[in-house]
Every structure is written in structure tokens, then in C-alpha cells.
Amino acid sequence: MQRRFIDYLIISFKGMAMGAADAVPGVSGGTIAFISGIYEELINTISNVNLNTLKVLKTEGIKAFWEKVNGNFLLALLLGMVVSFASFMKLAKYLIEEHPVLIWSFFFGLIIASILFIAKQITKWNLATIIAVIIGAVLAYYITSLPSMASNDNPFFLFFAGAIAICAMILPGISGSFILVILGAYKTLSVAIDSLDLKKIAIFALGAIVGLLSFSRVLKWLFKHYHNITLAVLTGFILDP
């Protein structure tokens, strides 16, 4: 896919929007990716990173490898996400504490729009898709009703939290930050980012990479074989009351 500089700039802005959403507990960056039209490209791109792509790097060089992994797209998106997530976490805390009605109203409107957008992508409604919507909503409600665990900064725990949270971050309707709150890792990660604790950040990031590469393959397979059912479940996630 041929893209101009302005196209990659727009992708970076979409990444910034995803990062900002992921920094707010209860809001999903995956929802932003879906609304902005880059969700399936993101899933396909991530799932294509495997041992075969590393072989391409060895046999054909950096340029072929970069094209294979859709490197320009990933770089533009990740730059936007990282900058936004790191900077917006403090702003999100302030807005939630000082202007909760405004920020939650904004994201509520965003969620309503995303429900309509995702539901329109379902090409055929039948009993199976309706049941899938209900299952998605019930599952999301169950996750959001789980009690928060005590704060924990154990390295193995941070790795596990990163792997789980990143899966939620790429699912529309489930907030990665909220999962971090449930796991008791949100405060630990916030403090690590504020204090530039590179060791904790690196451990969390490694877990996120492992979780992302694994879960993206599952999502790619689901979209390929059960496209409408998968979209219906995602719609149910967002419908979670």
C-alpha cells in the first residue's frame, strides 16, 4: 500500500487517540482503532511478525523485512501511542478528578458512535450473531465487576500484567487501563513512568509484546473464519453497561 507522508502523520494522530483512550481506565484504544478504520490492518500487521519475517531479515535484508512487517505503518502508529499514553496519563488523572462529567460524557458519546459503527460492519444478522452480542456483553460485564487486586511490583507479575493488558487494549470495548487497575498494576506502572523506572517499564513492555504477538494471531484467525460472529462479540463488549 503506497502512502504519503501526510497519511503516516494521520496514522500517528490515530495512534495518539488510541494512546489517550488507553490511558483512561474504562476506555479502549481498540475502539478508537476500529472507528478510525485501521483495526484489521493493525491486527494483520502484528500477526505477521513471526520467525518467517526474521528469516526475511536475514536472507533479504532490512528493506524487505521492513516492508514485510508494514514497518512504516507500525512506526507511525506506535510513535503516536507512546507519546500520547506517557503524556496523557497525568492529564487523564487530573481530568477524572477535576472534570469527571466532561471527560466521561466525551467518551460516552464516543462509545455510542463506536457501537453503531461496528454493528454496521456485520453483513448478516441472525440468531448466532445476536447470541454472540449477548455473550460479549455478559463477558465484558463480568470482567468489569471483578474486584481490584492489591498493588504488586513483582517482575513476573508486571510481565503477566503487560501481556493481559495489551490484549484488552486491542479489543474494542475493554479498557487495558481498567484491566491494569483490576490486576493492581496501574499505580505501579504510573509511578514507573513518572519516575522513569526503565527496568519496570521494560519488563511490562516485554510482556505486552509477547501478549500482543500471541493474541493478534487469534484475532486474525477469528476475523478470517468467523468475521460476523467476531464483530458481534466485539459489539457486545462495547454494549457492556
PADO-38256 format. One line per 2 residues: their letters; for each residue x, y, z of N, C-alpha, C, O. Coordinates in Angstrom, 1 decimal. Example, Ala and Ser with C-alpha at 12.3 -4.5 7.8 and 13.67 -1.06 7.14 Angstrom:
REM residues 2
as	13.2 -5.7 7.8 12.3 -4.5 7.8 13.2 -3.3 7.8 14.2 -3.3 8.5 | 12.8 -2.2 7.1 13.7 -1.1 7.1 12.9 0.0 7.9 13.4 1.1 8.0
//
This chain:
REM residues 241
mq	0.8 -1.2 0.0 0.0 0.0 0.0 0.9 1.3 0.0 1.7 1.5 0.9 | 0.7 2.1 -1.0 1.5 3.3 -1.1 0.9 4.4 -0.3 -0.3 4.7 -0.5
rr	1.7 5.0 0.6 1.2 6.1 1.4 2.1 7.3 1.4 3.3 7.1 1.2 | 1.5 8.5 1.5 2.3 9.7 1.5 2.7 10.0 3.0 2.2 9.4 3.9
fi	3.5 11.0 3.1 3.9 11.5 4.5 2.7 11.9 5.3 2.6 11.6 6.5 | 1.7 12.6 4.6 0.5 13.1 5.3 -0.3 11.9 5.8 -0.9 12.0 6.9
dy	-0.3 10.8 5.1 -1.0 9.6 5.5 -0.5 9.0 6.8 -1.2 8.6 7.7 | 0.9 9.0 6.9 1.5 8.5 8.1 1.3 9.4 9.3 1.3 9.0 10.4
li	1.3 10.7 9.0 1.0 11.7 10.0 -0.4 11.5 10.6 -0.6 11.6 11.8 | -1.3 11.2 9.7 -2.7 10.9 10.2 -2.7 9.7 11.0 -3.4 9.6 12.0
is	-2.0 8.6 10.6 -1.9 7.4 11.4 -1.3 7.7 12.8 -1.8 7.1 13.8 | -0.3 8.6 12.9 0.3 8.9 14.1 -0.8 9.6 15.0 -0.8 9.4 16.2
fk	-1.6 10.5 14.4 -2.7 11.1 15.2 -3.7 10.1 15.7 -4.2 10.2 16.8 | -4.0 9.1 14.9 -4.8 8.0 15.3 -4.2 7.2 16.5 -4.9 6.8 17.4
gm	-2.9 7.0 16.4 -2.2 6.4 17.5 -2.2 7.2 18.7 -2.4 6.6 19.8 | -2.1 8.5 18.6 -2.2 9.4 19.8 -3.6 9.3 20.4 -3.7 9.2 21.6
am	-4.6 9.2 19.6 -6.0 9.0 20.1 -6.1 7.7 20.8 -6.8 7.6 21.8 | -5.5 6.6 20.2 -5.6 5.3 20.9 -4.8 5.3 22.2 -5.3 4.8 23.2
ga	-3.7 6.0 22.3 -2.9 6.1 23.5 -3.6 6.8 24.6 -3.6 6.4 25.7 | -4.3 7.9 24.2 -5.1 8.7 25.1 -6.2 7.9 25.7 -6.5 8.0 26.9
ad	-6.9 7.1 24.8 -8.0 6.3 25.3 -7.5 5.2 26.2 -8.2 4.9 27.3 | -6.4 4.6 25.9 -5.9 3.5 26.8 -5.4 4.0 28.1 -5.3 3.3 29.1
av	-5.1 5.3 28.2 -4.6 5.9 29.5 -5.8 6.1 30.4 -5.5 6.4 31.6 | -7.0 6.1 29.9 -8.2 6.3 30.8 -8.8 5.0 31.1 -9.3 4.3 30.3
pg	-8.8 4.6 32.4 -9.5 3.4 32.8 -11.0 3.4 32.4 -11.7 4.3 32.8 | -11.4 2.3 31.7 -12.8 2.2 31.2 -12.9 2.5 29.7 -14.0 2.3 29.2
vs	-11.9 3.0 29.1 -12.0 3.4 27.7 -10.9 2.5 26.9 -9.8 2.3 27.4 | -11.3 2.1 25.7 -10.4 1.1 25.0 -9.8 1.8 23.7 -10.5 2.4 22.9
gg	-8.5 1.6 23.6 -7.8 2.1 22.4 -8.2 1.3 21.2 -8.2 1.8 20.1 | -8.6 0.0 21.4 -9.1 -0.8 20.3 -10.4 -0.2 19.7 -10.6 -0.3 18.4
ti	-11.2 0.5 20.5 -12.4 1.1 19.9 -12.0 2.3 19.0 -12.6 2.4 17.9 | -11.0 3.0 19.4 -10.5 4.1 18.5 -10.0 3.6 17.2 -10.2 4.1 16.2
af	-9.2 2.5 17.3 -8.7 1.8 16.1 -9.8 1.4 15.2 -9.6 1.6 13.9 | -10.8 0.9 15.7 -12.0 0.4 14.9 -12.7 1.6 14.2 -12.9 1.5 13.0
is	-12.9 2.6 15.0 -13.6 3.8 14.4 -12.8 4.5 13.4 -13.4 4.9 12.4 | -11.5 4.5 13.6 -10.6 5.2 12.7 -10.3 4.4 11.4 -9.6 4.9 10.5
gi	-10.7 3.1 11.4 -10.6 2.3 10.2 -9.2 1.6 10.0 -8.9 1.2 8.9 | -8.5 1.5 11.1 -7.2 0.8 11.0 -7.1 -0.5 11.8 -6.1 -1.1 11.9
ye	-8.3 -0.9 12.3 -8.2 -2.1 13.3 -7.7 -3.4 12.6 -6.8 -4.0 13.1 | -8.4 -3.8 11.5 -8.0 -5.0 10.9 -6.6 -5.0 10.3 -5.9 -6.0 10.3
el	-6.2 -3.8 9.8 -4.8 -3.7 9.3 -3.8 -3.8 10.4 -2.8 -4.5 10.3 | -4.2 -3.3 11.6 -3.3 -3.4 12.8 -3.2 -4.8 13.2 -2.1 -5.3 13.5
in	-4.3 -5.6 13.3 -4.3 -7.0 13.7 -3.5 -7.8 12.7 -2.7 -8.6 13.1 | -3.7 -7.6 11.4 -3.0 -8.4 10.4 -1.5 -8.1 10.4 -0.7 -9.0 10.3
ti	-1.2 -6.8 10.6 0.2 -6.4 10.6 1.0 -7.1 11.8 2.1 -7.6 11.7 | 0.4 -7.0 13.0 1.0 -7.5 14.2 1.1 -9.1 14.1 2.2 -9.6 14.4
sn	0.1 -9.7 13.6 0.1 -11.2 13.5 1.1 -11.7 12.4 1.5 -12.8 12.5 | 1.6 -10.8 11.5 2.6 -11.2 10.5 4.0 -11.2 11.0 4.9 -11.7 10.4
vn	4.2 -10.7 12.3 5.5 -10.7 12.9 5.8 -12.1 13.5 5.1 -12.4 14.5 | 6.6 -12.9 12.9 6.9 -14.2 13.4 8.3 -14.6 12.9 9.1 -13.8 12.5
ln	8.7 -15.9 13.1 10.0 -16.4 12.8 10.3 -16.2 11.3 11.4 -16.0 10.9 | 9.3 -16.4 10.4 9.5 -16.2 9.0 9.9 -14.8 8.6 10.7 -14.7 7.7
tl	9.3 -13.8 9.3 9.7 -12.5 9.0 11.2 -12.2 9.4 11.9 -11.4 8.8 | 11.6 -12.9 10.5 13.0 -12.7 10.9 13.9 -13.4 9.9 15.1 -12.9 9.7
kv	13.5 -14.5 9.3 14.3 -15.1 8.2 14.4 -14.2 7.0 15.4 -14.1 6.4 | 13.3 -13.4 6.7 13.4 -12.4 5.7 14.5 -11.4 5.9 15.2 -10.9 5.1
lk	14.6 -11.0 7.2 15.6 -10.0 7.6 17.0 -10.6 7.4 17.9 -9.8 6.9 | 17.2 -11.9 7.6 18.5 -12.5 7.4 18.8 -12.7 6.0 20.0 -12.5 5.6
te	17.8 -13.1 5.2 18.1 -13.5 3.8 18.0 -12.4 2.8 18.7 -12.4 1.8 | 17.0 -11.5 3.1 16.7 -10.4 2.1 17.1 -9.0 2.5 17.1 -8.1 1.7
gi	17.4 -8.8 3.8 17.9 -7.5 4.2 16.8 -6.7 4.9 15.6 -7.1 5.0 | 17.2 -5.6 5.5 16.3 -4.7 6.3 15.1 -4.2 5.5 14.0 -4.1 6.0
ka	15.4 -3.8 4.2 14.3 -3.2 3.5 13.2 -4.1 3.2 12.0 -3.8 3.4 | 13.5 -5.4 2.8 12.4 -6.4 2.6 11.7 -6.7 3.9 10.5 -6.9 3.9
fw	12.5 -6.8 5.0 11.9 -7.1 6.3 10.9 -6.0 6.7 9.8 -6.2 7.2 | 11.4 -4.7 6.5 10.5 -3.6 6.9 9.2 -3.5 6.1 8.2 -3.2 6.7
ek	9.3 -3.9 4.9 8.1 -3.9 4.1 7.2 -5.1 4.5 6.0 -5.0 4.5 | 7.8 -6.2 4.8 7.1 -7.4 5.2 6.2 -7.1 6.5 5.1 -7.6 6.6
vn	6.8 -6.4 7.4 6.1 -6.2 8.7 5.3 -4.9 8.7 4.8 -4.4 9.7 | 5.2 -4.2 7.5 4.4 -3.0 7.4 5.0 -2.0 8.3 4.3 -1.3 9.1
gn	6.3 -1.8 8.3 7.1 -1.1 9.3 6.7 0.4 9.4 6.6 0.9 10.5 | 6.5 1.1 8.3 6.1 2.5 8.3 4.8 2.7 9.1 4.7 3.6 9.9
fl	3.8 1.8 8.8 2.5 1.9 9.5 2.7 1.7 11.0 2.2 2.5 11.8 | 3.4 0.6 11.4 3.6 0.4 12.8 4.4 1.5 13.5 4.0 1.9 14.6
la	5.4 2.0 12.9 6.2 3.0 13.5 5.4 4.3 13.7 5.5 4.9 14.8 | 4.7 4.7 12.7 3.8 5.9 12.8 2.8 5.7 13.9 2.6 6.7 14.7
ll	2.2 4.6 14.0 1.1 4.3 15.0 1.7 4.3 16.4 1.2 4.9 17.3 | 2.8 3.5 16.5 3.4 3.3 17.9 4.0 4.6 18.4 3.9 4.9 19.6
lg	4.6 5.5 17.5 5.1 6.8 18.0 4.0 7.6 18.6 4.1 8.2 19.6 | 2.8 7.6 17.9 1.7 8.4 18.4 1.2 7.8 19.7 0.9 8.6 20.6
mv	1.1 6.5 19.8 0.6 5.8 21.0 1.5 6.1 22.2 1.0 6.4 23.3 | 2.8 5.9 22.0 3.7 6.0 23.1 3.7 7.4 23.7 3.7 7.7 24.9
vs	3.9 8.4 22.8 3.9 9.8 23.2 2.6 10.2 23.9 2.6 10.8 25.0 | 1.5 9.8 23.4 0.2 10.1 23.9 0.0 9.4 25.3 -0.5 10.1 26.2
fa	0.2 8.1 25.3 0.0 7.4 26.6 0.8 7.9 27.7 0.3 8.1 28.8 | 2.1 8.2 27.5 3.0 8.6 28.5 2.6 10.0 29.0 2.7 10.3 30.2
sf	2.2 10.9 28.1 1.9 12.3 28.4 0.4 12.4 28.9 0.2 13.3 29.8 | -0.5 11.6 28.4 -1.9 11.8 28.7 -2.3 11.1 30.1 -3.3 11.5 30.6
mk	-1.4 10.2 30.6 -1.8 9.6 31.8 -1.9 10.6 33.0 -2.9 10.5 33.8 | -1.0 11.6 33.0 -1.1 12.6 34.1 -2.4 13.5 33.8 -3.1 13.8 34.8
la	-2.6 13.9 32.5 -3.7 14.7 32.2 -5.0 14.0 32.5 -6.0 14.6 33.0 | -5.1 12.7 32.2 -6.3 11.9 32.4 -6.6 11.8 33.9 -7.8 11.9 34.3
ky	-5.6 11.7 34.7 -5.8 11.7 36.2 -6.4 13.0 36.7 -7.3 13.0 37.5 | -5.9 14.1 36.1 -6.4 15.4 36.5 -7.8 15.6 36.1 -8.6 16.1 36.8
li	-8.1 15.2 34.8 -9.4 15.4 34.2 -10.5 14.6 35.0 -11.6 15.0 35.2 | -10.1 13.3 35.3 -11.0 12.4 36.0 -11.3 13.0 37.4 -12.5 12.9 37.9
ee	-10.3 13.6 38.0 -10.5 14.1 39.4 -11.2 15.4 39.4 -12.0 15.7 40.3 | -10.9 16.3 38.4 -11.4 17.7 38.4 -12.6 17.9 37.5 -13.4 18.7 37.8
hp	-12.7 17.2 36.4 -13.7 17.4 35.4 -14.3 16.0 35.0 -14.3 15.8 33.8 | -14.8 15.2 35.9 -15.2 13.9 35.5 -16.4 13.9 34.6 -16.5 13.0 33.7
vl	-17.4 14.8 34.8 -18.5 14.8 33.9 -18.2 15.0 32.4 -18.7 14.4 31.5 | -17.3 16.0 32.2 -16.9 16.3 30.9 -16.2 15.2 30.1 -16.5 14.8 29.0
iw	-15.2 14.6 30.8 -14.4 13.6 30.2 -15.2 12.3 29.9 -15.1 11.7 28.9 | -16.1 11.9 30.9 -16.9 10.7 30.8 -18.0 10.9 29.7 -18.4 10.0 29.0
sf	-18.5 12.2 29.6 -19.5 12.5 28.6 -18.9 12.3 27.2 -19.5 11.8 26.3 | -17.7 12.8 27.1 -17.0 12.8 25.8 -16.8 11.3 25.4 -17.1 10.9 24.2
ff	-16.3 10.5 26.3 -16.0 9.1 25.9 -17.3 8.3 25.8 -17.4 7.3 25.1 | -18.4 8.7 26.5 -19.7 8.0 26.4 -20.2 8.2 25.0 -20.7 7.3 24.3
gl	-20.1 9.5 24.5 -20.5 9.7 23.1 -19.7 9.0 22.1 -20.2 8.5 21.1 | -18.4 8.8 22.4 -17.5 8.0 21.5 -17.9 6.6 21.5 -17.9 5.9 20.4
ii	-18.3 6.0 22.6 -18.7 4.6 22.7 -20.0 4.4 22.0 -20.1 3.4 21.3 | -21.0 5.3 22.1 -22.2 5.2 21.3 -21.9 5.2 19.8 -22.5 4.3 19.1
as	-21.1 6.1 19.4 -20.7 6.1 18.0 -20.1 4.8 17.5 -20.3 4.3 16.4 | -19.2 4.3 18.4 -18.5 3.1 18.0 -19.4 1.8 17.9 -19.2 1.0 17.1
il	-20.4 1.8 18.8 -21.4 0.7 18.7 -22.1 0.7 17.4 -22.2 -0.4 16.7 | -22.5 1.9 16.9 -23.2 2.0 15.6 -22.3 1.6 14.5 -22.6 0.9 13.5
fi	-21.0 2.1 14.6 -20.0 1.8 13.5 -19.7 0.4 13.4 -19.7 -0.2 12.3 | -19.4 -0.3 14.5 -19.0 -1.7 14.5 -20.2 -2.6 14.0 -20.1 -3.5 13.3
ak	-21.4 -2.3 14.6 -22.6 -3.0 14.2 -22.9 -3.0 12.7 -23.4 -4.0 12.1 | -22.6 -1.8 12.1 -22.8 -1.7 10.6 -21.9 -2.6 9.8 -22.1 -2.9 8.7
qi	-20.7 -3.0 10.4 -19.8 -3.9 9.7 -20.3 -5.3 9.6 -19.7 -6.1 8.8 | -21.3 -5.7 10.4 -21.8 -7.0 10.4 -22.7 -7.2 9.2 -23.8 -6.5 9.1
tk	-22.3 -8.0 8.2 -23.0 -8.1 7.0 -24.3 -8.9 7.1 -25.2 -8.8 6.2 | -24.4 -9.8 8.1 -25.6 -10.7 8.2 -26.0 -10.9 9.6 -25.2 -11.5 10.4
wn	-27.2 -10.4 10.0 -27.7 -10.6 11.4 -28.5 -11.9 11.4 -29.5 -12.0 10.6 | -28.3 -12.7 12.4 -29.1 -13.9 12.6 -29.0 -14.3 14.1 -28.5 -13.5 14.9
la	-29.5 -15.4 14.4 -29.6 -15.9 15.8 -28.2 -16.0 16.4 -27.9 -15.6 17.5 | -27.2 -16.5 15.6 -25.9 -16.7 16.1 -25.2 -15.3 16.4 -24.5 -15.2 17.4
ti	-25.4 -14.3 15.6 -24.8 -13.0 15.8 -25.4 -12.3 17.1 -24.7 -11.7 17.8 | -26.7 -12.5 17.2 -27.4 -11.9 18.4 -26.9 -12.6 19.7 -26.7 -11.9 20.7
ia	-26.8 -13.9 19.7 -26.2 -14.6 20.8 -24.8 -14.2 21.1 -24.4 -14.0 22.3 | -24.0 -14.0 20.0 -22.6 -13.5 20.2 -22.6 -12.1 20.9 -21.7 -11.9 21.7
vi	-23.5 -11.2 20.5 -23.6 -9.9 21.1 -23.8 -10.0 22.6 -23.2 -9.4 23.4 | -24.8 -10.9 22.9 -25.2 -11.1 24.4 -24.0 -11.7 25.1 -23.7 -11.2 26.2
ig	-23.3 -12.7 24.5 -22.1 -13.3 25.2 -21.0 -12.3 25.4 -20.4 -12.2 26.5 | -20.8 -11.4 24.4 -19.8 -10.4 24.6 -20.1 -9.4 25.7 -19.2 -9.0 26.4
av	-21.4 -9.0 25.8 -21.8 -8.1 26.8 -21.7 -8.7 28.2 -21.2 -8.0 29.1 | -22.1 -9.9 28.3 -22.1 -10.6 29.6 -20.6 -10.8 30.1 -20.3 -10.6 31.2
la	-19.8 -11.2 29.1 -18.4 -11.4 29.5 -17.7 -10.1 29.9 -16.9 -10.1 30.8 | -18.0 -9.0 29.1 -17.4 -7.7 29.5 -17.9 -7.2 30.8 -17.1 -6.7 31.6
yy	-19.2 -7.5 31.1 -19.7 -7.1 32.4 -19.1 -7.8 33.6 -18.8 -7.3 34.6 | -18.8 -9.1 33.3 -18.2 -10.0 34.3 -16.8 -9.4 34.6 -16.3 -9.4 35.8
it	-16.0 -9.1 33.6 -14.7 -8.6 33.7 -14.7 -7.3 34.5 -13.8 -7.1 35.4 | -15.6 -6.4 34.2 -15.6 -5.1 34.9 -16.1 -5.2 36.3 -15.9 -4.3 37.1
sl	-16.7 -6.3 36.7 -17.2 -6.5 38.1 -16.2 -7.1 39.0 -16.4 -7.3 40.2 | -15.1 -7.6 38.4 -14.1 -8.2 39.2 -13.4 -7.2 40.2 -13.2 -6.1 39.8
ps	-13.1 -7.6 41.4 -12.5 -6.7 42.4 -11.1 -6.5 42.1 -10.4 -7.3 41.4 | -10.6 -5.3 42.5 -9.2 -5.0 42.2 -8.2 -5.7 43.1 -8.5 -5.9 44.3
ma	-7.1 -6.1 42.6 -6.1 -6.8 43.4 -5.2 -5.8 44.1 -5.2 -4.6 43.7 | -4.5 -6.2 45.1 -3.5 -5.3 45.7 -2.4 -4.9 44.8 -2.0 -5.7 43.9
sn	-1.8 -3.7 44.9 -0.7 -3.3 44.1 0.5 -4.2 44.2 0.8 -4.7 45.3 | 1.1 -4.5 43.1 2.2 -5.5 43.1 3.2 -5.1 42.1 2.9 -4.8 40.9
dn	4.5 -5.0 42.5 5.6 -4.6 41.5 6.6 -5.8 41.3 7.7 -5.5 40.9 | 6.1 -7.0 41.5 7.0 -8.2 41.2 7.2 -8.3 39.7 6.3 -8.1 39.0
pf	8.5 -8.5 39.3 8.8 -8.5 37.9 8.0 -9.5 37.1 7.5 -9.2 36.0 | 7.7 -10.7 37.6 6.9 -11.7 36.9 5.5 -11.2 36.8 4.8 -11.5 35.8
fl	5.0 -10.6 37.8 3.7 -10.1 37.8 3.5 -8.9 36.8 2.5 -8.9 36.1 | 4.5 -8.1 36.7 4.5 -7.0 35.7 4.5 -7.5 34.3 3.8 -7.0 33.4
ff	5.3 -8.6 34.1 5.3 -9.2 32.7 3.9 -9.8 32.4 3.4 -9.5 31.3 | 3.3 -10.5 33.4 2.0 -11.0 33.2 0.9 -9.9 32.9 0.1 -10.1 32.1
ag	1.0 -8.9 33.7 0.1 -7.7 33.6 0.2 -7.1 32.2 -0.8 -6.7 31.6 | 1.4 -7.0 31.7 1.6 -6.4 30.4 1.0 -7.2 29.3 0.3 -6.7 28.4
ai	1.1 -8.6 29.4 0.6 -9.5 28.4 -0.9 -9.5 28.4 -1.5 -9.5 27.4 | -1.5 -9.4 29.6 -3.0 -9.4 29.7 -3.6 -8.1 29.3 -4.6 -8.0 28.5
ai	-3.0 -7.0 29.8 -3.5 -5.6 29.5 -3.4 -5.3 28.0 -4.4 -4.7 27.5 | -2.4 -5.7 27.3 -2.3 -5.4 25.9 -3.4 -6.1 25.1 -3.8 -5.6 24.1
ca	-3.8 -7.3 25.5 -4.9 -8.0 24.8 -6.2 -7.2 24.9 -6.9 -7.0 24.0 | -6.4 -6.6 26.1 -7.6 -5.8 26.3 -7.5 -4.5 25.5 -8.5 -4.0 25.0
mi	-6.3 -3.9 25.4 -6.1 -2.7 24.7 -6.4 -2.7 23.3 -6.8 -1.7 22.7 | -6.3 -3.9 22.7 -6.6 -4.1 21.2 -8.0 -4.6 21.0 -8.4 -4.9 19.9
lp	-8.7 -4.8 22.1 -10.1 -5.3 21.9 -11.1 -4.1 22.1 -11.0 -3.4 23.2 | -11.9 -3.7 21.1 -12.8 -2.7 21.3 -13.8 -3.0 22.5 -14.3 -4.1 22.6
gi	-14.0 -2.0 23.4 -14.9 -2.1 24.5 -14.3 -2.6 25.8 -14.9 -2.5 26.8 | -13.0 -3.1 25.8 -12.4 -3.5 27.0 -11.2 -2.6 27.2 -10.3 -2.5 26.4
sg	-11.1 -1.9 28.3 -10.0 -1.0 28.6 -8.8 -1.7 29.2 -8.9 -2.4 30.2 | -7.6 -1.5 28.5 -6.4 -2.0 29.0 -6.0 -1.4 30.4 -5.5 -2.1 31.3
sf	-6.3 -0.1 30.5 -6.0 0.6 31.8 -6.9 0.0 32.9 -6.5 -0.1 34.1 | -8.2 -0.3 32.6 -9.0 -0.8 33.6 -8.6 -2.2 34.0 -8.7 -2.6 35.2
il	-8.1 -3.0 33.1 -7.5 -4.3 33.4 -6.3 -4.2 34.3 -6.1 -4.9 35.3 | -5.5 -3.1 34.1 -4.4 -2.9 35.0 -4.8 -2.5 36.4 -4.2 -2.9 37.4
vi	-5.9 -1.8 36.5 -6.5 -1.4 37.8 -6.9 -2.7 38.5 -6.6 -2.8 39.7 | -7.6 -3.6 37.8 -8.1 -4.8 38.4 -6.9 -5.7 38.9 -7.0 -6.3 39.9
lg	-5.9 -5.7 38.0 -4.7 -6.5 38.4 -3.8 -5.9 39.5 -2.9 -6.5 40.0 | -4.1 -4.6 39.8 -3.3 -3.9 40.8 -2.0 -3.4 40.2 -1.0 -3.1 41.0
ay	-1.9 -3.2 38.9 -0.6 -2.8 38.3 -0.7 -1.4 37.7 0.3 -0.8 37.3 | -1.9 -0.7 37.7 -2.0 0.6 37.2 -1.1 1.6 37.9 -0.4 2.4 37.3
kt	-1.2 1.6 39.3 -0.5 2.5 40.1 1.0 2.3 39.9 1.8 3.2 39.8 | 1.4 1.0 39.9 2.8 0.6 39.8 3.4 1.2 38.4 4.5 1.7 38.4
ls	2.6 1.0 37.4 3.1 1.4 36.0 3.1 3.0 36.0 4.0 3.5 35.4 | 2.1 3.6 36.6 2.1 5.1 36.6 3.3 5.7 37.3 3.9 6.6 36.8
va	3.6 5.1 38.4 4.8 5.5 39.2 6.1 5.3 38.4 7.0 6.1 38.4 | 6.1 4.1 37.8 7.3 3.7 37.0 7.5 4.7 35.8 8.7 5.1 35.5
id	6.4 5.1 35.2 6.5 6.1 34.1 6.9 7.5 34.6 7.8 8.2 34.0 | 6.3 7.9 35.7 6.6 9.2 36.3 8.1 9.3 36.7 8.8 10.3 36.5
sl	8.6 8.2 37.3 10.0 8.2 37.8 11.0 7.6 36.8 12.2 7.5 37.1 | 10.5 7.3 35.6 11.4 6.8 34.5 12.1 5.5 35.0 13.3 5.4 34.8
dl	11.4 4.6 35.7 12.0 3.4 36.1 12.0 2.4 34.9 11.1 1.7 34.6 | 13.2 2.5 34.2 13.3 1.8 32.9 13.2 0.3 33.1 12.7 -0.4 32.1
kk	13.6 -0.3 34.2 13.6 -1.7 34.4 12.1 -2.2 34.4 11.8 -3.2 33.7 | 11.3 -1.5 35.2 9.9 -1.9 35.3 9.2 -1.7 34.0 8.3 -2.5 33.6
ia	9.4 -0.6 33.4 8.8 -0.3 32.1 9.2 -1.3 31.0 8.3 -1.7 30.3 | 10.5 -1.7 31.0 10.9 -2.7 30.0 10.3 -4.1 30.3 9.9 -4.8 29.3
if	10.1 -4.5 31.6 9.5 -5.8 31.9 8.1 -5.8 31.4 7.6 -6.7 30.8 | 7.4 -4.7 31.7 6.0 -4.5 31.3 5.9 -4.6 29.8 5.0 -5.2 29.2
al	6.7 -3.8 29.1 6.7 -3.8 27.7 7.0 -5.1 27.0 6.4 -5.5 26.0 | 7.9 -5.9 27.6 8.2 -7.2 27.1 7.0 -8.1 27.2 6.7 -8.9 26.3
ga	6.3 -8.1 28.3 5.1 -8.9 28.5 4.0 -8.4 27.5 3.3 -9.3 26.9 | 3.9 -7.1 27.2 3.0 -6.6 26.3 3.3 -7.1 24.9 2.4 -7.4 24.1
iv	4.6 -7.1 24.5 4.9 -7.6 23.2 4.6 -9.1 23.0 4.0 -9.5 22.0 | 4.9 -9.9 24.0 4.5 -11.3 23.9 3.0 -11.5 23.8 2.5 -12.3 23.0
gl	2.3 -10.8 24.7 0.8 -10.9 24.6 0.2 -10.4 23.3 -0.7 -11.0 22.8 | 0.8 -9.3 22.8 0.3 -8.8 21.5 0.5 -9.7 20.3 -0.4 -9.9 19.5
ls	1.7 -10.2 20.2 2.0 -11.1 19.1 1.2 -12.4 19.2 0.8 -12.9 18.1 | 0.9 -12.9 20.4 0.1 -14.1 20.5 -1.3 -13.9 20.2 -2.0 -14.6 19.5
fs	-1.9 -12.8 20.9 -3.3 -12.6 20.8 -3.8 -12.1 19.4 -4.9 -12.4 18.9 | -2.9 -11.4 18.7 -3.2 -10.9 17.4 -3.4 -12.0 16.4 -4.3 -11.9 15.5
rv	-2.7 -13.1 16.6 -2.9 -14.3 15.7 -4.3 -14.9 15.9 -5.0 -15.3 15.0 | -4.7 -14.9 17.2 -6.1 -15.4 17.5 -7.1 -14.6 16.8 -8.1 -15.1 16.2
lk	-7.0 -13.2 17.0 -7.9 -12.3 16.4 -8.0 -12.4 14.8 -9.0 -12.4 14.2 | -6.8 -12.5 14.2 -6.7 -12.6 12.8 -7.4 -13.9 12.3 -8.2 -13.9 11.3
wl	-7.3 -15.0 13.0 -7.9 -16.2 12.6 -9.4 -16.1 12.8 -10.2 -16.6 12.0 | -9.9 -15.5 13.9 -11.3 -15.3 14.1 -11.9 -14.4 13.0 -13.0 -14.7 12.6
fk	-11.3 -13.3 12.7 -11.8 -12.5 11.6 -11.9 -13.2 10.3 -12.8 -13.0 9.5 | -10.9 -14.0 10.0 -10.9 -14.8 8.7 -12.0 -15.8 8.7 -12.6 -16.0 7.6
hy	-12.2 -16.5 9.7 -13.2 -17.6 9.7 -14.5 -17.3 10.3 -15.5 -17.9 9.9 | -14.6 -16.4 11.2 -15.9 -16.0 11.8 -16.0 -14.5 11.9 -16.2 -13.9 13.0
hn	-16.0 -13.8 10.8 -16.0 -12.4 10.7 -17.2 -11.8 11.4 -17.0 -10.9 12.3 | -18.4 -12.2 11.0 -19.6 -11.6 11.6 -19.7 -11.9 13.1 -20.1 -11.0 13.9
it	-19.4 -13.1 13.5 -19.5 -13.5 14.9 -18.5 -12.7 15.7 -18.9 -12.3 16.8 | -17.3 -12.6 15.2 -16.3 -11.8 15.9 -16.7 -10.4 16.1 -16.6 -9.8 17.2
la	-17.2 -9.7 15.1 -17.7 -8.4 15.2 -18.9 -8.3 16.2 -19.0 -7.3 16.9 | -19.7 -9.3 16.2 -20.9 -9.3 17.1 -20.4 -9.3 18.6 -21.0 -8.6 19.4
vl	-19.4 -10.2 18.8 -18.9 -10.3 20.2 -18.2 -8.9 20.6 -18.4 -8.5 21.7 | -17.5 -8.3 19.7 -16.9 -7.0 19.9 -18.0 -5.9 20.2 -17.8 -5.1 21.1
tg	-19.1 -6.0 19.5 -20.2 -5.1 19.7 -20.7 -5.3 21.1 -21.1 -4.3 21.8 | -20.8 -6.6 21.5 -21.3 -6.9 22.9 -20.4 -6.3 24.0 -20.8 -5.8 25.0
fi	-19.1 -6.4 23.7 -18.1 -5.8 24.6 -18.4 -4.3 24.9 -18.3 -3.9 26.0 | -18.6 -3.6 23.8 -18.9 -2.2 23.9 -20.2 -1.9 24.5 -20.4 -0.8 25.2
ld	-21.2 -2.8 24.3 -22.5 -2.6 24.9 -22.6 -2.8 26.4 -23.5 -2.4 27.1 | -21.5 -3.3 27.0 -21.4 -3.6 28.4 -21.9 -2.4 29.2 -21.3 -1.3 29.1
p	-22.9 -2.6 30.0 -23.4 -1.5 30.8 -22.5 -1.1 32.0 -22.8 -0.2 32.7
//
